Amino acid sequence: MITKRHLVIAVLCTFFLTFTLFTILPAGSNYGTSGVGEYDPWIDYNDDGIIDYLDISMAARAFGTTGTPINKTALLLELQARIDSLNATNLELQSEVDLLNASLLESQNMINELNATVLGLQPQIDTLNYTLTARLNVLEGRLSTLENRTITWNSTLLYWAATTETINWIDVEGLSVNVSVNQTCYLLVMLSTEGYSWVDQFKSGQIYIRAKIDSTVALPEMLYLNSKVLETGFDFLPSHYHRSDYGTYGYDFKPQLVTAGSHTVQIQWKTNAGTAQLICSTLTVIALPIP
């Protein structure tokens, strides 16, 4: 059954076929020998590169519809303006890129000049490094020598001490020092003191004294602190010798070789009679480097 819709489609197709024939035939002088006109992309609705019945069918389907028309010329002009704007932007960017490239090239030239300058200075730098290294080695050697010849010492002062020990050597309390050394060296022990030994009104005792470095007795191994005095007799007493009951004395013990580390120097004493006293005693120990 032929419907109204089928009839409309048939009429439209007949119309477009007739329109096509009338547009082709009168302009025969402007077409090629094949009788086909020039391709118009605005008519190629499906954009397949061929204007055929499919394009006519699409136009027929849209027959009678309404809407807002598009000004294709204005659209093309707008697109062209956008393209021109993009081209101008590209040109501006290219100009900036060219400036950047020129700046980079200038920087590279400066770097090359600096590298050339550094290469030119390298021999002088090498010479300076060699000189500085040599001087540093000399200074390190001198510093090492100075460190090896550093004098370390310690000292103490004792105002008063007393003992009645007659047999055993005992420490003089408070007359001791510690000395730390970083190498093998000699320890010089120096003692100064005032000694007093009282037995009775007619005689005094003998004071014996020595120095110990760690567990070793320094030389000389024993000293007599108070001297022997000749006393002229009077009344019923004959002339005789006795020990001086007071006096100031100073001793230097023989330097003793010690190794690196901490060492203790202790003064010891005893008496043969009576009460022995030490007054204002000074003990000084000096570490002497090996020559």
C-alpha positions as CSV (number, residue, x, y, z in Angstrom):
1,M,0.0,0.0,0.0
2,I,1.4,3.4,-1.0
3,T,1.3,5.7,1.9
4,K,1.4,9.5,2.1
5,R,5.0,9.3,3.3
6,H,6.1,7.2,0.4
7,L,4.5,9.6,-2.0
8,V,6.3,12.6,-0.4
9,I,9.7,10.8,-0.7
10,A,9.0,10.0,-4.4
11,V,8.1,13.6,-5.2
12,L,11.2,14.9,-3.5
13,C,13.5,12.5,-5.3
14,T,11.9,13.4,-8.6
15,F,12.4,17.1,-7.7
16,F,16.0,16.8,-6.9
17,L,16.7,14.6,-10.0
18,T,15.1,17.2,-12.2
19,F,17.0,20.1,-10.4
20,T,20.2,18.3,-10.9
21,L,19.7,17.7,-14.6
22,F,18.7,21.4,-15.1
23,T,21.8,22.6,-13.3
24,I,24.2,20.4,-15.2
25,L,23.0,20.7,-18.8
26,P,22.9,24.5,-19.3
27,A,26.5,25.0,-18.3
28,G,28.0,22.4,-20.6
29,S,30.6,24.9,-21.9
30,N,32.2,25.2,-18.4
31,Y,32.5,21.4,-17.8
32,G,34.9,18.8,-19.0
33,T,34.2,16.4,-21.8
34,S,32.7,14.0,-19.2
35,G,29.9,16.5,-18.5
36,V,30.6,16.4,-14.7
37,G,30.7,19.7,-12.8
38,E,33.4,20.9,-10.3
39,Y,33.4,19.3,-6.9
40,D,31.7,21.5,-4.2
41,P,32.5,20.4,-0.7
42,W,29.5,22.2,0.7
43,I,27.2,19.9,-1.2
44,D,29.2,16.7,-0.1
45,Y,27.0,16.2,3.1
46,N,28.6,12.9,4.2
47,D,32.2,14.2,3.4
48,D,33.1,11.1,1.4
49,G,34.7,13.1,-1.5
50,I,31.9,12.1,-3.9
51,I,28.6,13.9,-4.6
52,D,26.1,11.2,-5.3
53,Y,22.6,9.9,-4.5
54,L,23.5,9.6,-0.8
55,D,24.0,13.4,-0.6
56,I,20.7,13.9,-2.5
57,S,19.0,11.5,-0.1
58,M,20.3,13.5,2.9
59,A,19.1,16.8,1.4
60,A,15.7,15.1,0.6
61,R,15.3,14.0,4.2
62,A,16.0,17.5,5.4
63,F,13.5,19.0,3.0
64,G,11.0,21.4,4.7
65,T,12.9,21.7,8.0
66,T,13.5,25.1,9.4
67,G,16.2,26.6,11.7
68,T,18.8,29.3,12.1
69,P,20.8,29.7,8.9
70,I,24.6,29.7,9.1
71,N,26.5,32.5,7.4
72,K,29.2,30.3,5.9
73,T,31.2,33.2,4.6
74,A,31.2,34.8,8.0
75,L,32.2,31.4,9.6
76,L,35.0,31.1,7.1
77,L,36.2,34.6,7.9
78,E,36.0,33.9,11.6
79,L,38.0,30.7,11.1
80,Q,40.5,32.6,9.0
81,A,40.8,35.3,11.7
82,R,41.5,32.6,14.3
83,I,44.0,31.0,12.0
84,D,45.7,34.4,11.5
85,S,45.7,35.0,15.3
86,L,47.3,31.6,15.8
87,N,49.8,32.3,13.2
88,A,50.6,35.7,14.8
89,T,50.9,33.9,18.2
90,N,53.2,31.3,16.6
91,L,55.3,34.1,15.1
92,E,55.6,35.8,18.4
93,L,56.5,32.6,20.1
94,Q,59.0,31.9,17.4
95,S,60.5,35.3,18.0
96,E,60.8,34.6,21.7
97,V,62.3,31.2,21.0
98,D,64.8,32.9,18.7
99,L,65.7,35.4,21.4
100,L,66.1,32.6,23.9
101,N,68.2,30.6,21.5
102,A,70.4,33.7,21.0
103,S,70.7,34.2,24.7
104,L,71.6,30.5,25.2
105,L,74.2,30.8,22.4
106,E,75.6,33.9,24.1
107,S,75.7,32.1,27.4
108,Q,77.4,29.1,25.8
109,N,80.0,31.4,24.3
110,M,80.6,32.9,27.8
111,I,80.9,29.4,29.2
112,N,83.3,28.4,26.5
113,E,85.4,31.6,27.3
114,L,85.4,30.8,31.0
115,N,86.4,27.2,30.3
116,A,89.2,28.4,28.1
117,T,90.2,30.9,30.9
118,V,90.2,28.1,33.5
119,L,92.2,25.8,31.2
120,G,94.7,28.7,30.8
121,L,94.9,29.1,34.6
122,Q,95.1,25.4,35.3
123,P,98.9,25.3,35.2
124,Q,99.1,28.1,37.6
125,I,96.5,26.4,39.8
126,D,98.5,23.2,39.7
127,T,101.7,25.0,40.7
128,L,99.9,26.8,43.5
129,N,98.5,23.5,44.8
130,Y,101.9,21.9,44.6
131,T,103.4,24.8,46.5
132,L,100.7,24.8,49.1
133,T,100.9,21.0,49.6
134,A,104.7,21.3,50.0
135,R,104.3,24.1,52.6
136,L,101.6,22.2,54.4
137,N,103.8,19.1,54.6
138,V,106.6,21.3,56.1
139,L,104.2,22.8,58.6
140,E,102.8,19.4,59.6
141,G,106.4,18.2,60.1
142,R,107.2,21.2,62.3
143,L,104.0,20.8,64.2
144,S,104.8,17.1,64.8
145,T,108.3,18.2,66.0
146,L,106.7,20.7,68.3
147,E,104.3,18.2,69.6
148,N,107.1,15.8,70.3
149,R,109.0,18.5,72.2
150,T,106.0,19.8,74.2
151,I,107.0,20.1,77.9
152,T,104.4,18.8,80.3
153,W,104.7,19.5,84.0
154,N,102.8,19.4,87.3
155,S,103.5,20.8,90.7
156,T,102.1,20.8,94.3
157,L,102.7,22.6,97.5
158,L,102.5,21.1,101.0
159,Y,102.7,23.5,104.0
160,W,103.3,21.0,106.8
161,A,103.7,17.3,107.5
162,A,105.1,15.2,110.4
163,T,106.1,11.6,111.1
164,T,107.7,9.4,113.8
165,E,108.1,6.4,111.5
166,T,111.6,4.9,112.1
167,I,111.5,1.7,110.1
168,N,109.2,1.8,107.1
169,W,109.1,4.2,104.2
170,I,105.7,6.0,104.2
171,D,104.1,8.4,101.8
172,V,104.3,12.1,102.6
173,E,100.6,12.8,102.4
174,G,99.8,15.6,100.0
175,L,103.3,15.5,98.4
176,S,102.4,13.7,95.1
177,V,101.6,14.7,91.5
178,N,100.3,13.0,88.4
179,V,101.8,13.7,84.9
180,S,100.4,12.4,81.6
181,V,102.6,12.2,78.5
182,N,101.8,11.3,74.9
183,Q,105.3,9.8,74.2
184,T,108.3,8.3,75.7
185,C,110.2,10.9,77.6
186,Y,112.2,11.7,80.8
187,L,110.6,12.7,84.1
188,L,112.6,15.2,86.1
189,V,111.6,15.3,89.8
190,M,112.5,18.4,91.8
191,L,111.9,18.8,95.6
192,S,112.4,21.8,97.9
193,T,111.5,21.8,101.5
194,E,112.4,22.9,105.0
195,G,113.1,20.0,107.3
196,Y,113.0,19.8,111.2
197,S,113.7,16.8,113.4
198,W,113.5,17.1,117.2
199,V,114.5,14.4,119.8
200,D,115.3,16.5,122.9
201,Q,117.2,19.6,123.8
202,F,120.5,18.0,123.1
203,K,120.1,16.2,119.8
204,S,117.8,15.8,116.7
205,G,117.0,12.8,114.5
206,Q,118.0,12.1,110.9
207,I,115.4,12.6,108.2
208,Y,115.5,10.1,105.3
209,I,113.6,11.0,102.0
210,R,113.2,9.5,98.5
211,A,111.0,9.8,95.4
212,K,109.0,7.0,93.7
213,I,107.9,7.2,90.0
214,D,105.1,4.8,89.8
215,S,106.6,1.7,91.5
216,T,110.2,2.6,90.8
217,V,112.5,4.4,93.3
218,A,114.2,7.4,91.6
219,L,117.9,7.8,91.9
220,P,119.5,8.5,94.3
221,E,117.5,5.9,96.2
222,M,117.8,7.7,99.6
223,L,118.7,11.3,100.7
224,Y,119.7,12.6,104.1
225,L,117.6,15.7,104.5
226,N,119.2,17.4,107.5
227,S,123.0,17.9,107.7
228,K,125.5,16.7,110.3
229,V,126.8,19.6,112.5
230,L,129.9,19.7,114.8
231,E,128.9,21.1,118.2
232,T,131.7,22.5,120.5
233,G,131.4,21.1,124.0
234,F,130.6,23.3,127.0
235,D,130.4,22.7,130.7
236,F,130.5,18.9,131.2
237,L,129.7,18.0,127.5
238,P,132.6,17.2,125.1
239,S,132.7,18.4,121.5
240,H,130.4,16.2,119.4
241,Y,128.4,15.8,116.1
242,H,124.6,16.0,115.8
243,R,122.0,16.5,113.1
244,S,120.8,20.0,112.4
245,D,117.2,20.3,113.7
246,Y,116.1,22.7,110.9
247,G,117.2,23.9,107.4
248,T,116.0,24.5,103.9
249,Y,116.9,21.8,101.3
250,G,116.5,21.3,97.5
251,Y,117.0,18.1,95.5
252,D,116.8,17.1,91.8
253,F,116.4,13.4,91.2
254,K,118.0,11.8,88.2
255,P,115.5,12.0,85.2
256,Q,113.8,8.6,84.6
257,L,112.7,7.3,81.2
258,V,109.0,6.6,81.1
259,T,106.6,5.6,78.3
260,A,103.5,7.3,77.1
261,G,100.7,7.4,79.6
262,S,99.9,8.6,83.1
263,H,102.5,8.5,85.8
264,T,102.5,9.2,89.6
265,V,105.4,10.7,91.5
266,Q,105.2,10.3,95.3
267,I,107.6,11.5,98.0
268,Q,108.3,9.1,100.9
269,W,110.2,9.5,104.2
270,K,111.1,8.2,107.6
271,T,113.3,9.2,110.6
272,N,115.8,7.4,112.8
273,A,114.6,9.1,116.0
274,G,112.2,11.7,117.3
275,T,109.6,13.6,115.3
276,A,110.4,14.7,111.8
277,Q,108.6,17.6,110.1
278,L,108.5,19.1,106.6
279,I,107.5,22.7,106.2
280,C,106.6,24.6,102.9
281,S,107.5,21.7,100.6
282,T,107.2,22.1,96.8
283,L,107.2,19.1,94.5
284,T,107.6,19.8,90.7
285,V,107.7,17.2,88.0
286,I,108.7,18.1,84.4
287,A,108.4,15.8,81.3
288,L,111.4,16.3,79.1
289,P,111.3,15.1,75.5
290,I,114.0,12.8,74.2
291,P,116.6,14.9,72.4
